[in-house]
Amino acid sequence: MITLDATVILIYASTAIGLIWALINFFQVTSINLFEGSNAEVNTLLGDADRLKLESMLAIGEYISRGANAFLYQQYKILFFFCLVFAVIIKVIPYLLKS
């Protein structure tokens, strides 16, 4: 049977591995260049109408990005309080059951 100490070590080790994996993925994703090529190349390949479409798509993408970030901020705020309450409940229940 696994002891309580081994369980705690397993939990902390799993958490550390998950955080390291998240950091690795973060750096891989942020290293991707979304705007490959110089502006001169883009300007010579695109006409005026296409350039306007590209600028419009980039503006729409920026709006979508801002909206997604606002949504995630709200979700993380709610999740933080949920986890905080749940952690307190988990910590308090064993003491209540012993009484």
Secondary structure as GFF3:
##gff-version 3
##sequence-region A 1 99
A	DSSP	alpha_helix	4	30	.	.	.	ID=ss1
A	DSSP	alpha_helix	39	45	.	.	.	ID=ss2
A	DSSP	alpha_helix	48	98	.	.	.	ID=ss3
###
